[in-house]
Amino acid sequence: MDAGYWLEQTLFQTLQTWRALEPQRRKLHFWRDRAGHEVDFILEQDGKLVALEIKAGSQVTMSDAAGIRTFRDSMKRKAALVRGVVLHAGKARPLDRDDVALPWGWMVPKSK
């Protein structure tokens, strides 16, 4: 199978744990429109959203956040989307004003 698929499955399990910690406040969604644009995961907590796109590679371009931008454009309450995040194998960097690229390690808390 594809490495990207396994990475998404692993992160899905992590996100399910996040959701289960406070199931009344936290929700996990997937989004796809009729044209085929999609966002891998939408995290929701207290009405605020973070859109996550998962990439297996270390190079991220603006096109990797295209689904996030389409999702943002489709929203009636645009203020609800706090951030778009592309998780990847590279380093953290801004993609534009509202979207960032972060390493996969962002999903795992650092031990002290």
Beta strands, then each sheet from edge to edge (+ up, - down):
strand 1: 26-32
strand 2: 38-45
strand 3: 48-54
strand 4: 81-88
strand 5: 93-94
strand 6: 99-103
sheet 1: 1+ 2- 3+ 4+ 6+ 5-
end
